[in-house]
Structure formats: structure tokens, C-alpha cells
């Protein structure tokens, strides 16, 4: 199950070149962890208040507003609300594209009529889906933006693929007579694929073999084509999808759930079950009845031994490791980040707890995450507690947290992803939709 070498090279160049360089240099190792002797403090410096009152950043960093709720789009619609997960792809001819999810429910405004889509309620196409923002790769001029997927519900996060598309995931295992009232015509809770080079609405094809559950995010191992998926439930599990044809997910495949071996308790909340930095073997068990009309896939997987993950959300592929956010995991229920090392057939996959928050100022409900040009994780906070501000949190390669940005709007941060050249970090403010590009001295 190996992707063509050209696809793998392109993917690594587009999404992990800086990360790969860091690994190759020996600056980032799998053994480094929070509290280790190698750990060092890091900071870009204090956050400077934004005169526009939107996003505070350290000295030397700046942002550019690219797209906002209600902006006119080139297809005649307007930018919808609830911007969530997002990926960046190189589409050639000096252009890059942001494929942006909109976590809309049937009662939300779609930003204009949708010509075609997957599902309807009471005869109207439901408004969830994606928009594409095509940018000049050098100047970041917005050349065009338009809707690319319609008829879905609560498109939360997803992930880019080595073959140049975005996997957009419905966080809504609902259907006729269920949540959002009567009138739904089909079951929802699927993954859909949107090509980065789409020029308008794509045919909405649910990838049913990838499972029906409360999807959050996905990422592809470019060496094998295996897709790893998170589930945003208090008692969710970690899935992987083995495609029959790597690079063609529509051909079907096998869905499996992760078993973390050697744990006396498989829950990652309320108790300290995994010391930071200790590696565990991962075994995968086959899932059955993956279309799960009763939304019980996680329960059946757990009954077969699958380990439980508290609110699995962001997941991002580096070069040889992938990082997974557990939004409410850990003894303090403030969040964790796991690191999974795929064995790729030569050995078993292994997982370790890379970081666990002990205080709100370290990390408070992490969601989407990505890897920066210096190898640090950049994590989008998504919390609605007494702490008003959501932050962009950095975590160094040896597990030290720091504040990178502060959102001054009372909404969550989402969709963090880097441009292929590593110069720009794109991120969304959820509602009202704001998509910004951040740049600065990443290599510091």
C-alpha cells in the first residue's frame, strides 16, 4: 500500500519540508518530552496588542486579513460563517489554494443558493460544506473564492492529501428524524473529498468505507496512503483507514480502531494513565458495520478493546510522526497532544503522550494543530470557559508550551495550516468568519 513516489515527494515538500529538515538535522527527536533534561524554555516574546483589536502577536509578526463573512465571492455567493478546519495546497501556475470548511447546520445561512449538494432538509440543500480561496503564491492576492461543496452538515476539520485534495469531515452523524429536526433526507456523518484545483461545486460523494461517526480531522501517511482519523466524542477512538487503492479513497478499504497495549486503563482523562514520553505499542482491530446507522461505531470498537480518547480533534502528519490533539484529555482535563509513529509494515505503530497541560496558561482545549517551519507545533485553542481569550499555542519540539497569539474576538481559532514555502500561517476565526495570514521570523 505505497503511494507513487512523486505524490509522496510532492506532499512532503508542500506540507512538511521545514519539519523534515528539522528531523534530518537532529534537532527534533522522538524521545524528547515535556520535563526532560533536554527541555528548554522558548518564547517569541510578549504578545503586542493589536490596534485593530483582532489578533495579538509577538514583535516582528504581522497578519493580513484575506476573507471575511459576507464578502462577495466570484460565484455570486457570499462568504459563509463558521469557518473551521482548513488546508493549503499548491495548485501550480503561481497559485496556492485554501480549502476552508464551514461548520454550518441546516438552519444557518449558506451565503446564497447552492446549485447542487449531498443532502437536503424540507427540499432545500443543507448549507454545510467548503469554500476555496485561490491566492497568488507570492503576493497572497485573493484571485477568486467560491463554494466547492454543499449539502453537508457541520464540516468540522479534515486534512490535505498527497494527491492534492482536502478531506472534509462531517461532525454530524444524524439523519432523517434525528438531530436538526425532521426533513433530512439522507444520513450524514461522512468524509468527502474536495480537489484543490476545483473550479466550482464538486460532486458530493460520501466516502462511506471511511466510517460514519462524529468526524473531526484526518491525515494521510504519504508513505502508505493510510488515513488516520479522529473522533470528537468524550469516549471517542482513533481510527485508521487502509484504502484498497492508495490515492483513490472512493474505491473503498478497511477501517480499523487503535488499541494502546500495556495500559491498565484505556481512558485518557481523570487519571494519569500515560507518563509523558513513554512509548506504547499500538495494535489495530477491524471495525465492522462501519456505516453505523445507530452511531455506535465507537462503542462496538471499545467492546473489542479499542482505547478511548477524550475528544480527539486536530491531527497533523509531520514526516515520520503524526500529532493528535485530545481536547479535554489529561488529569486536569485541559488537553493533551499524542505523537504516533507509524511502523509502516516494518514494525508496530507506537504512540506516546507528547504533552499534557497542567495549567490553563499552558494549553486550554487544543483543537486544530499544525507543524511550523521551526518544528514547533502551533495549536488552535477552542474553549468557551471563564477564560475569555482563545490563543494560538506553540509547543516546542521538546514539549515546552508558549503563547504565540491571542484572538481578541470571543470565538474559537481553527484551521491552522502553513503555506508550502513555510512563510505564512493561515488561520480562521470561527464566527464571524475571518481568514488571516500570519508571517514573521519563524526560524527564530
N, C-alpha and C positions, 0 to 999 in steps of 0.2 A: 504494500500500500504506500508507494512512494510517488510524490508529485514529480512532474518533469523538473529537471534541474533548473531550467530557465525560469520557471514560475517561482521556485524556491529562492533563487538568487534575487529576482525582482522584489519579492516580498520582503526579504531581509534588508535589501537596500532601502526600500520605501519605509519600513516601519521600525527597523532596529539597527541601523548602521552605527549610530553612536554607541548603542548598548553593546553591539558586537565588538566594537573597538575597545570598549572598556574591559570586556571579558578577556579579549585577546591580550590586553596589556597586563593582565593580572591584578588590576585594581579592584575587580569585583570577584569574590569567591563565594562558593556555595556554603561555606562554613561560617561566614561572618554573621553575627546576630546581635540583637539589642543586648547591651550589658556585657558583651565580650571584651576581652582586653584590647582588641583592635579597634573598638568603637571610639569614635571621636565626635565631638560636637560640631555642628555646622550651622551657618546662618548666612543668608544674603544680606542681613541687616534688618533694622526695624522697618515695618510697613509704613509707607508715606501716605497720609490721607489724600484721596483723590478729589481734586477740586470739583469734578463732575458728580461726586457722590455715588459712584457706582462700584469701583473695584480698586482697593488699596494694594499697592505692590511695593517691593523694595526699591531703593535708589538704583537707577540705571535701567529699570524695566518700565515698559510702557505698553499700553494696549490700544487697539484700533477697533471701533465698532463696525461690524460688517453687515449685520442684518438684524431687524427688529420686527416685533409683532406689528402686523398691519402694513408693512412695506409692500409696494406693488411688485409683483413677480412678472416674469416675462411671458407666462402662460395666461395672463389675465386675472389670476387669483391674487390673494394677499398672503403674506407670511402667517401661518397659523401659530397658535400658542403652544405652551407646554413642551418646549424644546428639551429633549433628553439626550440619550446616547447619540454618538456621532463618530464617524470615521473619516479619515483623509486619504485620498488616493491620487496618484499621478496618472492623468489620462492623456498625456502626450501633448505635442504641439504647444508647449509652454504653459499648459494649464494643469491645475490641480482642482479636485472637487471635494467638497464636504458633503457627505450624505448624512442628513440630520433626521433623527426620529422626532415624532410629535406624539406625546402620550395622551392622546385625546380619547374621550369616552363618547358614546352616542349622542349625548345632549350638548356636546361642545360645538363651537363654530369651526367649520372646515376651512375657512378662508376663501370661500367661493365654491361653486358647483364642482363635483368630481365626475368626470365622464365615465369612468369605469373603476370597479373596485371589487374586493373579495366578498364582503358581507353587507347586508342591509338590515335596517330596522324600520318597520312600517313602510317599506318601499323605498326608503332613502338610503343611499350608500353611507355607511358609518364613516366618521371623519378621520380616524387614526391613520397613520402612515408615515411617509418620509418626504422630505424636500431635498433637492440637490442645489448646492451653491457652487457655481463654477467660478474659479478665481484665476487671475493672471498669476503664474507661479512666482514671478519676480516682484511685481508691484502690489499684489493682493487686491487689485481692482476687481470688483464684482462684475463679471461679464454677463451672467444670467443666473437666475434662480427660478425653480419651478417644482411642482409636485411630481413625485415619481412613484408613489404607492398610495392607494386609497382603499377604504373598505375594511380596515383593521381596527383593533381596539387596544389602547394603551401600549403603543410601541415604546418599550422602556429603553433597553440598551441593545447591544448586539456586538458585532466585530467585523473587521475587514478580513478579506480572504487573499491568499497569494495570487489568485487569478483575477483580481481587480474588481471585486464586488463587496457589498455590505450586507451582512446578515442582520436583519431587523427582527426583533423578538417581541411577541405579544405577551404582556404580563396580564393576561385575562383569559383564564380557562373557563369561559362562560359560553352560553348558547341559548337556544330557544327556551323561553320560560324561566331563565335564570337571571343572574345579576344584570342590572341596567334595564329591567322590565321586560315585559312581553314584546314581541315583534321582531326579535332577532331571528334570522332565517337559517344560519349555519353555526356550527361550533367554532369557537375561537380558542386561541392558546397555542399558536404555531410560530414557526420561524419562516420568514420569507427572504428571498434574495433580490437585491437591487443592484444592477451593474453600475459601476462608477461612471461609465460613459453613456448612461441612459440619456435620452433627449426629451423624455416626457413620461407619461404614465406607463408602467410596465405591466405585463400580465401577472396578476397576483396568484402565484402558485404556492400553496402551503406545503412545506417540506414535512409531511406527516410522519415519516420514519424517524425524524429527529425528536419526536415526542410531543405530547400535549401536556403542558404544565404551566406553572406561573413563571414563565421565562424571564430572565434578566439579561444576561450577556453571553457572548460566545467568543471563542478564539480558535484559530486553526494552527496546528503544528505544521509548518511548511515542509518538514522532513517526511511526514507521513500522510498528511491530509486529514488526520483525525481532528474532529471538532470537539472542544471541551465547552460545557455549558453549565451556567449557574442557575439556581432556583431561589427566587426571593420569597421564602417562607421561613417562619420561625423554626420549622423542622424540615427544611429542605435537604436535598442531597446534591452531590456533584456528579454530573453526567459526562460521558464521552460518547461520541457518535463515530463509528467506523464505517465510512462510506464504501459501498460496493465499487464505485469508480471514483478514486480521488480526484477532486476538482469538479465533479458532477454530482452534487448532493441530491438532485432530483431523481437520480437512479436508485435511491434507497440505500439501506445499510442496516447496521446493528447498533442499538442503543444499550449502553451499559451504565451502571452506577458504581461509585467508588466505595471500597471497604478499606479503612485505615487499620492495618493489622497492628496488634500489640497494645491496644488501648483497652483498659478495663471498662471505660465508659465512653460511648461513642458520641456524646453530646459535647459541644464546644462552648457551652455557657454555664453559668452558675458555679463552675468548679474549674480548678486548674488541672486540666487533663493532659495538656501537652506543654512541656517546657520549651521555651524559645530556643530554636536552633537544633533540637533533637530530630533526627530523621527517622521516618517510619515508612515501611513498605506499603504500597498500595496494590490491592487486588481488585479486579473489576468483575462484576457479576452481570449477567444478561438480564435486561428488562423484558417483560412480556406485556402484551396488550398495550403497546406504547401510545396508542391514540386515546387511551384513558378517558372514556366518556364520563366517568364518575369523578374525575380529577383526583385520583387516588394513586397515581404512579409512585409518589414518594413513599407512601405507606407500604405499598407492596414491595418496593425496593428495600425499605428498612426491615421488613419482616424477613427478608432473605439475607440480612446482615449489613446492608449499606450504612455507612456512617452519616450522622446528622450534622448539618452545617446551619448555624443560625443566620438566616437571611444572606445567602450567597448573592453578591451583586457583581461589582466590576471584576473582569478577568482580562488579563493582557499577556500576550506572548512576547517574551524577550527573544533571545537567541537559543538558549538551551533550557530556559526555565519559564514557567508561567506563574503569574501572581494573581491571587484571588482574594477579594475583599469579603469578609464576613462582617456585615454592618453592625450587628448587635452581639457579636461573639465575645467571649472572654469573661473572666471573673467579674469585672466591673460593667460588663455589657456595653462597653464603649466602642468596641470594634477590634478586629484583627486583620492581619494580612498573612496568608499562607503562600508558600512557594512550592510548586510541584515541578519535579524534574522528570520528564518523560524518559522511560527506558528505551523506547523506540525499537522494541523487539530484542535487543541485545541483553537487557536485564529488566527487572521490575521497575515500574514507576515508583518514585519516592516523594514524600511530602514532609514539610516541616512548617512549624509556626515561625514565620519570619519576624512578625511584630505584633505586640499586643498593647493596647492603650491602657494606661493606668490613671490618666487624668484627662479631663476634657480639653485642656490646652495642648495636649499631645496629639489628640485624634478623637473626633467625636462623630461617629456614624459615617464612616467612609463608604463611598458608592463607586462611581466610575474611577478607574485609575489608568495611568499610562506610565511609560518609562521615558525620562528626559535624556537629552544628549550627554549629560554627565553621569548617567546611570542611576540617578535618583528616581524614585517613584514620585509621581505627582498624583495626589488623591483628591477627588471632589467630595466635600462633605455634604451630607444630606440629613440634617437634623432639625427638628422643629420642637426643641425643648426651651427651657428658660434662657438658654444661651442663644441670643438673637442671631448673631452673625455666623454664616457658614464660611468656611475657609477652603482655600487650596492648601493642602498639607504636603510638604515634602518629607520623604523618608530616604535617608542616605543608604548607600549600598551596604553599610554595616549596621543598619537598623536604627538610626537616630532620627527622630521626628523634628520638624521645624515648620514654622508658619511661612508660607510663600505668598499667599494672597488672602484678602478678606473681601467678601462680597457685601456691599452696603445695602443691597436690596433684601427684603425679607422673603427670600425664596431659596431654593437649593441651587448648587452648582452641578453641572452634568456635562458629559460628552467630551472630556479632555482627550485631546489627540494632537500629535505633532505633525508638522509638515514634513514631506520626505527629506528635505535638506536639514531638518532639525532646528531651523531658525525660529519657527513660530509655534506657539502652543495655542490651539483653538479650544474654546470652552464656551458652554452655554449657561446663561441664567435661565432658569426653567420658565417662570411666568412673572411678568410678561416676557415673552421670548426676547432674548438678546444673545447674539453670537458675536464673540470678540476674538481677536488675535493678539497674543501677548508675545513680546520679544524682549531680549536683554542678554546679559552676559552669562549664558547657560554654562559655559565651560568653567566658570569660576569655582 
